[in-house]
Amino acid sequence: MTSQGVYRALGLKQVRKLKEVYECARAVKATYPESHIASKAAKRLIDAFEADVQNAGPVLDASWLTENDPQGTA
C-alpha cells in the first residue's frame, strides 16, 4: 500500500485516509471476537489492504483510479 505508484495515483491526502481506514479495521478486529460480524468485515478489509497487488497482473488496472470522480464523503 505504500509504494510510490499508489502515492502518485491517489495523492497524499487519500493515502492518509486509507491508512486511517486500515488502522481502524485493525482496531476493530482486535476488539471483537472472530465470530462477530464487525470482526469478519474488518478481516476482509485488512486482507484486501494486505493483498499482493504485484501478482494481480492485467486484472488490476489502476487507470480507473485516475478516471474516477468521487462525490461525497463515503
C-alpha positions in Angstrom: 0.0 0.0 0.0 2.9 2.4 0.5 4.5 2.1 -3.0 5.3 5.3 -4.9 2.7 4.3 -7.5 -0.1 4.4 -5.0 1.0 7.9 -3.8 1.1 9.1 -7.4 -2.3 7.6 -8.4 -4.2 8.6 -5.2 -2.4 11.5 -3.7 -1.1 12.0 -0.2 -4.4 13.0 1.4 -6.2 9.9 0.1 -3.4 7.6 1.1 -3.6 9.1 4.6 -7.3 8.3 4.7 -6.7 4.8 3.5 -4.1 4.3 6.2 -6.6 5.5 8.8 -9.2 3.1 7.5 -6.7 0.3 7.7 -5.7 1.1 11.3 -9.4 1.4 12.3 -10.0 -2.0 10.8 -7.1 -3.5 12.7 -8.5 -1.9 15.9 -12.0 -3.4 15.3 -10.5 -6.8 14.6 -8.6 -6.6 17.9 -11.6 -5.5 19.8 -14.3 -8.0 18.7 -14.2 -11.9 18.7 -13.6 -13.6 15.3 -17.3 -14.7 15.2 -18.6 -11.1 15.4 -19.8 -9.6 12.1 -17.6 -6.4 12.6 -14.5 -8.6 13.0 -15.3 -10.5 9.9 -15.8 -7.3 7.9 -12.6 -5.9 9.3 -10.7 -9.1 8.4 -11.9 -8.9 4.8 -10.8 -5.2 4.7 -7.4 -5.9 6.1 -6.9 -8.8 3.7 -7.7 -6.5 0.8 -5.2 -4.0 2.0 -2.5 -6.7 2.5 -3.1 -8.5 -0.8 -0.2 -8.9 -3.0 -1.0 -6.4 -5.7 2.1 -7.1 -7.7 0.8 -10.5 -8.7 -2.6 -9.2 -9.9 -1.2 -8.6 -13.4 -3.6 -7.3 -16.0 -6.6 -8.0 -13.8 -5.7 -4.9 -11.7 -5.9 -1.9 -14.0 -5.2 1.2 -11.9 -6.3 3.6 -14.7 -9.8 3.7 -13.2 -8.3 5.5 -10.2 -7.4 8.5 -12.3 -10.7 8.4 -14.2 -12.9 8.2 -11.1 -14.5 11.4 -9.9 -15.8 10.6 -6.3 -18.6 12.6 -4.9 -19.4 12.9 -1.2 -17.6 11.5 1.8 -18.4 7.8 1.8 
